[in-house]
Amino acid sequence: MTLRTIDSLGPLAGKRVVVRCDLNVPLRDGVITDDGRVRASVPTITTLVAQGARVIVVSHLGRPDGAPDAKYSLAPVAARLGELLDRSVGFATDTVGSDAAAKVAALGDGEVLVLENLRFNAGETSKNEAERTAFAGELAEFADAVVSDGFGVVHRKQASVYELEQLRPSAAGLLIAAELDVLDRLTENPERPYAVVLGGSKVSDKLGVIAHLLPRVDALLIGGGMLFTFLAATGHKVGSSLLESDQIETVQGYLTEAAERGVDIVLPTDVVVAASFSADADHVVAAADSIEATPFGASGLGLDIGPETATAFADRIRGSKTVFWNGPMGVFELAPFAAGTRVVAEALTEVDGLSVVGGGDSAAAVRQLGFEDDQFGHISTGGGASLEFLEGKKLPGLEVLGWQ
C-alpha cells in the first residue's frame, strides 16, 4: 500500500485545498434523510481546518443531466455540514462560475466553502477525456492541493476523481484511508471463519464479487432478490419472484465450484411470499422449495427471507470472526418484508470480530431500521466501490493517489 496521505502535501496553512467528498445523500423535499456520508466527511475537513487550510468542498448529488437542477442542489448538504462542524460553512451557487470564484477568493485560513453540485457541469462525467480534463482544469484554478476523500466514487473515472488529482499535488483523505484499511483486512488474511452475506436484487450485480471471493471465504449466505436465481439453479420453481434466467447456468457453476472448494453456499429454506408488491399485500411464509404451493400459486412474489432462514443466517454470522454484508435480505422499505434484514443486521452487531456493512442499500437499511453506525465494525460509504475492490478490480480514483 503506497497511498499518498495528507501529510505528504506538506504545510497547508493558507493553502487552498479542494476536497472531493462524496456527499451524495438522499433528500426528501429538500431534507436529508440519511446524513451518514456527510458525517463521514467531517474528520478530513476538520483535520484540514486545524492546519489552517482554506477548504473548498466539492461533491456530486444525484444524477442531473450535466446542467443545474434545483432538486439536486448541495445547499442543504452545506447547511448540515456546518451543523456537524459547528462552524459557518459558505456555499457557492455555481461550481466554477463567478460566484464560486468570488467566494474562493474571499476564503480565509481555516474557513470552509462548499461549491454547487459537480454534475451540474457536463465535463464532470463526460466519456470524453478532453472534456473531463478541461473541467478538471477549471476546478484546479481554485486549488493549491487536492484531497480525494469520496470513497463512493473512486471506481469512476470522472473529472474530480481522476483528472483533477493529476493537475495538482494530491493525496487521500482520512475516509479513503479508513475504507481501504477495512477492505485490506477483508482480502488479506481475514480472521476465520469468514462469512459473506449477499443480498440485493440481481445476481448479475454480484457475479464478479462471488467469483473473486469463493476461493477466500468459508461461507456465502444468499438472500434478497438474487436468492431466487439460486433457487432456480437448484431446480426449484420461484413463482413470479425476481429471476435472472440467463444467469442460472453461471450460478450452477458457482454452486459446483463452492462444493469443490469446501465453501458453504447457504440458501434460504423458507421465504416470505406475497400476492403483490405492496405493504398491505397478503403474504405467507413458505418453504423455499414450495413457493408455488402457496395460495398465490405461480403469481406469488418472494419478498424476504423467512424466519427460519433469518435465524440460521444470524447463527452463522455470530459464529464468524469476519463478516462482510452487501445487499438487504428483502424489501426492507416495506414493513412486512423487513424482518430478514433486521435479523441479519442485529447479528452483525454481535460479531466477535470484524463486521462490515458494505454501503449502498445495506447502509440505508440499517439506519432506517434504527441501528447506530457504531454498533458495527464499519459501515462503508461506497457500495459499488467496495464490491469492485473485492472483485480485485483496479479503481482509477485510487490508482491516481498512488495505490498499488
C-alpha positions as CSV (number, residue, x, y, z in Angstrom):
1,M,0.0,0.0,0.0
2,T,1.6,3.3,-1.2
3,L,-1.4,5.6,-0.9
4,R,-0.4,9.2,-0.6
5,T,-1.7,10.8,2.6
6,I,-2.4,14.4,3.7
7,D,1.0,14.6,5.4
8,S,2.6,14.2,2.0
9,L,1.2,17.6,1.0
10,G,3.4,19.5,3.5
11,P,2.3,22.5,5.5
12,L,-1.2,23.6,4.4
13,A,-1.7,26.8,6.3
14,G,-3.0,29.4,3.9
15,K,-3.3,26.9,1.1
16,R,-6.4,26.4,-0.9
17,V,-7.3,22.7,-0.6
18,V,-10.1,21.3,-2.8
19,V,-11.6,18.3,-1.1
20,R,-13.5,15.8,-3.2
21,C,-16.1,14.3,-0.9
22,D,-19.0,12.0,-1.6
23,L,-22.0,13.9,-0.2
24,N,-24.5,12.1,-2.4
25,V,-27.1,11.8,0.3
26,P,-30.9,11.0,0.0
27,L,-33.2,14.0,0.1
28,R,-36.9,14.2,0.6
29,D,-38.5,17.6,-0.1
30,G,-35.1,19.2,0.4
31,V,-34.4,17.5,3.7
32,I,-31.6,15.0,4.2
33,T,-33.0,11.6,5.3
34,D,-29.6,10.0,5.9
35,D,-26.5,12.1,6.6
36,G,-24.1,9.3,7.0
37,R,-21.9,10.4,4.1
38,V,-21.8,14.0,5.4
39,R,-20.7,12.8,8.8
40,A,-18.1,10.6,7.2
41,S,-16.5,13.7,5.6
42,V,-16.1,15.6,8.8
43,P,-12.7,14.1,10.1
44,T,-10.8,15.0,6.9
45,I,-12.3,18.5,6.8
46,T,-11.7,19.1,10.5
47,T,-8.0,18.0,10.0
48,L,-7.5,20.5,7.2
49,V,-9.2,23.3,9.1
50,A,-7.0,22.6,12.1
51,Q,-4.0,23.1,9.8
52,G,-5.2,26.5,8.6
53,A,-6.1,25.3,5.1
54,R,-8.7,27.2,3.1
55,V,-11.1,24.3,2.5
56,I,-13.1,24.0,-0.7
57,V,-15.5,21.1,-0.7
58,V,-16.8,19.6,-3.9
59,S,-19.2,16.7,-4.5
60,H,-21.9,15.4,-6.7
61,L,-25.5,14.7,-5.7
62,G,-27.9,12.6,-7.7
63,R,-27.8,12.4,-11.5
64,P,-28.6,15.8,-13.0
65,D,-28.1,15.8,-16.8
66,G,-25.0,18.0,-16.9
67,A,-27.0,21.2,-16.1
68,P,-28.3,22.9,-13.0
69,D,-31.4,21.3,-11.4
70,A,-32.7,22.8,-8.2
71,K,-33.7,19.5,-6.7
72,Y,-30.1,18.3,-6.8
73,S,-28.6,21.4,-5.1
74,L,-26.0,20.8,-2.4
75,A,-27.3,23.8,-0.4
76,P,-29.0,21.5,2.2
77,V,-25.8,19.5,2.5
78,A,-23.7,22.6,3.1
79,A,-26.1,23.6,5.9
80,R,-25.8,20.2,7.5
81,L,-22.0,20.2,7.2
82,G,-21.9,23.5,9.0
83,E,-24.0,22.0,11.9
84,L,-21.7,19.0,12.1
85,L,-18.6,21.1,12.1
86,D,-20.1,23.6,14.4
87,R,-18.9,26.5,12.3
88,S,-20.0,28.7,9.4
89,V,-19.8,27.0,6.0
90,G,-20.1,29.0,2.9
91,F,-21.9,27.9,-0.2
92,A,-21.3,28.9,-3.8
93,T,-24.3,28.8,-6.2
94,D,-22.2,27.5,-9.1
95,T,-19.2,25.2,-9.4
96,V,-16.6,27.0,-11.5
97,G,-18.5,30.2,-12.3
98,S,-18.4,33.8,-11.0
99,D,-19.9,33.1,-7.5
100,A,-17.5,30.2,-6.8
101,A,-14.6,32.3,-8.0
102,A,-15.5,35.3,-5.8
103,K,-16.1,33.1,-2.7
104,V,-12.9,31.1,-3.1
105,A,-11.0,34.4,-3.4
106,A,-12.6,35.7,-0.2
107,L,-11.9,32.5,1.8
108,G,-9.8,32.9,4.9
109,D,-7.5,30.4,6.6
110,G,-9.4,27.7,8.4
111,E,-12.6,28.5,6.6
112,V,-14.8,26.1,4.6
113,L,-16.7,26.6,1.4
114,V,-19.0,24.1,-0.5
115,L,-19.3,24.5,-4.2
116,E,-22.5,23.6,-6.1
117,N,-23.1,20.1,-7.5
118,L,-20.2,19.0,-9.7
119,R,-22.6,17.2,-12.0
120,F,-24.3,20.5,-13.0
121,N,-21.3,20.6,-15.4
122,A,-21.3,18.1,-18.3
123,G,-17.5,17.8,-18.1
124,E,-17.6,16.0,-14.7
125,T,-18.9,12.7,-16.1
126,S,-18.2,13.1,-19.8
127,K,-17.0,10.0,-21.6
128,N,-14.6,12.3,-23.5
129,E,-11.3,12.6,-21.7
130,A,-10.5,16.0,-23.1
131,E,-13.8,17.4,-21.8
132,R,-13.2,15.9,-18.3
133,T,-9.6,17.3,-18.3
134,A,-10.9,20.7,-19.3
135,F,-13.4,20.8,-16.5
136,A,-10.8,19.5,-14.1
137,G,-8.6,22.4,-15.2
138,E,-11.3,24.8,-14.2
139,L,-11.5,23.2,-10.7
140,A,-7.7,23.2,-10.4
141,E,-7.7,27.0,-10.7
142,F,-9.2,27.0,-7.2
143,A,-6.6,24.6,-5.8
144,D,-3.1,24.6,-4.4
145,A,-3.6,21.0,-3.4
146,V,-6.3,18.3,-3.7
147,V,-7.5,15.8,-1.2
148,S,-9.6,13.0,-2.5
149,D,-12.0,11.6,0.1
150,G,-15.0,10.4,-1.8
151,F,-14.7,6.7,-1.5
152,G,-18.1,6.1,-3.1
153,V,-16.8,7.4,-6.4
154,V,-13.2,6.1,-6.6
155,H,-14.3,3.4,-9.1
156,R,-15.4,6.1,-11.5
157,K,-13.1,7.9,-14.0
158,Q,-14.6,11.3,-13.5
159,A,-13.0,14.8,-13.7
160,S,-12.9,15.5,-10.0
161,V,-11.9,11.9,-9.1
162,Y,-9.2,11.2,-11.7
163,E,-8.1,14.1,-13.9
164,L,-8.1,16.8,-11.1
165,E,-5.7,14.8,-8.9
166,Q,-3.2,14.8,-11.7
167,L,-3.2,18.6,-12.1
168,R,-2.3,19.5,-8.5
169,P,-0.4,17.8,-5.6
170,S,-3.0,15.3,-4.3
171,A,-3.5,12.8,-1.5
172,A,-6.2,10.6,0.0
173,G,-8.3,11.8,2.9
174,L,-8.9,10.0,6.2
175,L,-12.1,8.4,5.0
176,I,-10.5,6.7,2.0
177,A,-7.6,5.5,4.1
178,A,-10.0,4.0,6.7
179,E,-12.1,2.3,4.0
180,L,-9.0,0.8,2.4
181,D,-7.8,-0.4,5.8
182,V,-11.0,-2.3,6.3
183,L,-11.1,-3.7,2.8
184,D,-7.5,-4.8,3.2
185,R,-8.5,-6.8,6.3
186,L,-11.2,-8.5,4.3
187,T,-8.9,-9.6,1.5
188,E,-5.5,-10.2,3.1
189,N,-5.5,-13.0,5.7
190,P,-9.0,-12.3,7.2
191,E,-9.7,-13.9,10.6
192,R,-11.7,-17.0,10.2
193,P,-14.4,-18.2,10.0
194,Y,-15.1,-15.7,7.2
195,A,-18.7,-15.3,6.1
196,V,-20.0,-13.0,3.3
197,V,-23.7,-12.2,3.2
198,L,-25.0,-11.1,-0.2
199,G,-28.5,-9.7,-1.0
200,G,-30.0,-7.1,-3.2
201,S,-32.0,-7.6,-6.3
202,K,-29.8,-9.0,-9.0
203,V,-27.2,-11.9,-9.2
204,S,-25.7,-10.1,-12.2
205,D,-24.6,-7.2,-9.9
206,K,-22.6,-9.7,-7.7
207,L,-21.1,-12.1,-10.2
208,G,-17.6,-10.6,-10.0
209,V,-17.5,-10.5,-6.2
210,I,-18.8,-14.1,-5.9
211,A,-16.2,-15.3,-8.3
212,H,-13.4,-13.4,-6.5
213,L,-14.5,-14.4,-3.0
214,L,-15.2,-18.1,-3.5
215,P,-11.5,-19.0,-3.0
216,R,-11.2,-16.8,0.0
217,V,-14.3,-17.3,2.2
218,D,-15.8,-20.1,4.4
219,A,-19.4,-19.3,3.7
220,L,-21.6,-17.3,1.3
221,L,-25.1,-16.6,2.6
222,I,-27.5,-15.7,-0.2
223,G,-30.7,-13.5,0.4
224,G,-32.5,-10.7,-1.4
225,G,-34.0,-10.9,-4.9
226,M,-30.9,-12.8,-6.1
227,L,-31.8,-15.8,-4.0
228,F,-34.5,-16.8,-6.5
229,T,-32.0,-17.3,-9.3
230,F,-30.0,-19.6,-6.9
231,L,-33.2,-21.5,-6.0
232,A,-34.0,-21.9,-9.7
233,A,-30.4,-23.1,-10.3
234,T,-31.1,-25.9,-7.8
235,G,-34.3,-26.9,-9.6
236,H,-37.0,-25.1,-7.6
237,K,-39.9,-23.0,-9.0
238,V,-40.0,-19.4,-7.8
239,G,-43.4,-18.1,-9.0
240,S,-43.2,-14.5,-10.1
241,S,-40.3,-13.7,-7.9
242,L,-37.3,-11.8,-9.4
243,L,-35.4,-14.2,-11.6
244,E,-32.5,-13.8,-14.0
245,S,-32.9,-16.8,-16.1
246,D,-29.8,-16.0,-18.2
247,Q,-27.7,-16.4,-15.0
248,I,-28.9,-19.8,-13.9
249,E,-26.1,-21.7,-15.6
250,T,-23.5,-19.3,-14.1
251,V,-24.9,-19.8,-10.7
252,Q,-24.9,-23.6,-11.1
253,G,-21.2,-23.2,-11.9
254,Y,-20.6,-21.3,-8.6
255,L,-22.5,-24.0,-6.7
256,T,-20.3,-26.7,-8.2
257,E,-17.1,-24.7,-7.5
258,A,-18.2,-24.0,-3.9
259,A,-18.7,-27.7,-3.3
260,E,-15.3,-28.5,-4.7
261,R,-13.6,-25.8,-2.6
262,G,-15.5,-26.8,0.6
263,V,-17.2,-23.4,0.8
264,D,-20.8,-23.4,2.1
265,I,-23.2,-21.5,0.0
266,V,-26.1,-21.2,2.4
267,L,-29.5,-20.8,0.7
268,P,-32.8,-19.9,2.3
269,T,-35.0,-22.7,3.5
270,D,-38.1,-20.5,3.7
271,V,-39.2,-17.2,2.2
272,V,-42.0,-14.7,2.7
273,V,-44.3,-14.8,-0.3
274,A,-46.8,-12.1,-1.1
275,A,-49.7,-11.7,-3.5
276,S,-48.3,-8.4,-4.8
277,F,-45.5,-5.8,-4.3
278,S,-47.1,-3.6,-1.6
279,A,-47.0,-3.1,2.1
280,D,-50.6,-4.3,2.6
281,A,-50.4,-7.3,0.4
282,D,-51.5,-10.7,1.7
283,H,-48.4,-12.7,2.5
284,V,-47.4,-16.1,3.9
285,V,-44.2,-17.9,4.9
286,A,-43.4,-20.8,2.5
287,A,-40.7,-23.4,2.3
288,A,-38.2,-22.4,-0.3
289,D,-39.0,-25.4,-2.4
290,S,-42.7,-24.8,-2.3
291,I,-43.2,-21.2,-3.4
292,E,-45.8,-22.0,-6.0
293,A,-47.7,-24.2,-3.4
294,T,-48.9,-21.1,-1.6
295,P,-52.4,-19.7,-2.2
296,F,-50.9,-17.3,-4.7
297,G,-49.6,-20.1,-7.0
298,A,-47.3,-19.1,-9.8
299,S,-48.1,-15.4,-9.3
300,G,-46.6,-15.3,-5.8
301,L,-43.7,-12.9,-5.2
302,G,-40.9,-13.8,-2.8
303,L,-40.1,-10.5,-0.9
304,D,-38.0,-11.6,2.1
305,I,-36.1,-14.5,3.6
306,G,-38.3,-16.4,6.1
307,P,-37.8,-16.6,9.9
308,E,-36.2,-20.0,9.8
309,T,-33.6,-18.7,7.3
310,A,-33.1,-15.5,9.2
311,T,-32.3,-17.4,12.4
312,A,-29.9,-19.7,10.5
313,F,-28.2,-16.8,8.9
314,A,-27.9,-15.0,12.2
315,D,-26.3,-18.0,13.9
316,R,-23.8,-18.4,11.1
317,I,-22.9,-14.6,11.3
318,R,-22.5,-14.6,15.1
319,G,-20.2,-17.7,14.8
320,S,-17.9,-15.9,12.3
321,K,-14.9,-13.7,13.1
322,T,-15.1,-11.7,9.8
323,V,-18.3,-10.8,8.1
324,F,-19.0,-8.7,5.0
325,W,-22.6,-7.9,4.2
326,N,-23.8,-6.2,1.0
327,G,-27.5,-6.1,0.0
328,P,-30.7,-6.3,2.0
329,M,-32.4,-9.6,2.6
330,G,-35.8,-8.4,1.4
331,V,-37.8,-5.4,0.5
332,F,-36.9,-3.7,3.8
333,E,-38.6,-0.4,2.8
334,L,-42.0,-2.2,3.3
335,A,-42.6,-3.2,7.0
336,P,-43.9,-6.8,6.4
337,F,-40.8,-7.7,4.4
338,A,-38.1,-6.1,6.6
339,A,-37.7,-8.8,9.3
340,G,-34.9,-10.7,7.5
341,T,-32.8,-7.7,7.0
342,R,-33.3,-6.6,10.6
343,V,-32.3,-10.0,12.0
344,V,-29.1,-10.1,9.8
345,A,-28.2,-6.5,10.9
346,E,-28.7,-7.4,14.6
347,A,-26.5,-10.4,14.2
348,L,-23.7,-8.3,12.7
349,T,-23.8,-6.1,15.8
350,E,-23.0,-9.2,17.8
351,V,-20.0,-10.4,15.8
352,D,-16.9,-11.0,18.0
353,G,-14.5,-9.8,15.3
354,L,-14.8,-7.6,12.2
355,S,-18.3,-6.8,10.9
356,V,-18.6,-4.7,7.7
357,V,-21.8,-3.3,6.2
358,G,-20.9,-2.8,2.6
359,G,-22.5,0.6,1.8
360,G,-25.4,1.3,-0.5
361,D,-28.8,-0.2,0.3
362,S,-27.3,-2.1,3.2
363,A,-26.2,1.1,4.9
364,A,-29.5,2.7,4.3
365,A,-31.3,-0.3,5.6
366,V,-29.5,-0.4,9.0
367,R,-30.1,3.2,9.6
368,Q,-33.7,3.1,8.5
369,L,-34.3,0.1,10.8
370,G,-32.9,2.1,13.8
371,F,-29.4,0.8,14.2
372,E,-26.5,3.2,15.0
373,D,-23.3,3.3,13.0
374,D,-21.1,2.5,16.0
375,Q,-22.9,-0.8,16.5
376,F,-21.0,-2.2,13.6
377,G,-17.3,-2.6,13.0
378,H,-17.5,-0.5,9.8
379,I,-20.2,0.9,7.5
380,S,-18.8,1.6,4.1
381,T,-19.7,4.8,2.3
382,G,-19.3,3.1,-1.1
383,G,-21.3,0.0,-2.0
384,G,-20.2,-0.1,-5.7
385,A,-16.6,0.8,-4.8
386,S,-16.4,-1.8,-2.1
387,L,-17.7,-4.5,-4.4
388,E,-15.3,-3.6,-7.2
389,F,-12.4,-3.6,-4.8
390,L,-13.4,-7.1,-3.5
391,E,-13.7,-8.2,-7.1
392,G,-10.0,-7.3,-7.5
393,K,-10.6,-4.5,-10.0
394,K,-8.3,-1.6,-10.4
395,L,-10.0,1.6,-9.2
396,P,-8.9,4.7,-11.1
397,G,-9.6,7.1,-8.2
398,L,-7.2,5.1,-6.0
399,E,-4.5,4.4,-8.6
400,V,-4.2,8.2,-9.2
401,L,-3.4,8.5,-5.5
402,G,-0.6,6.0,-5.7
403,W,-2.5,2.9,-4.6
404,Q,-0.9,-0.3,-5.9
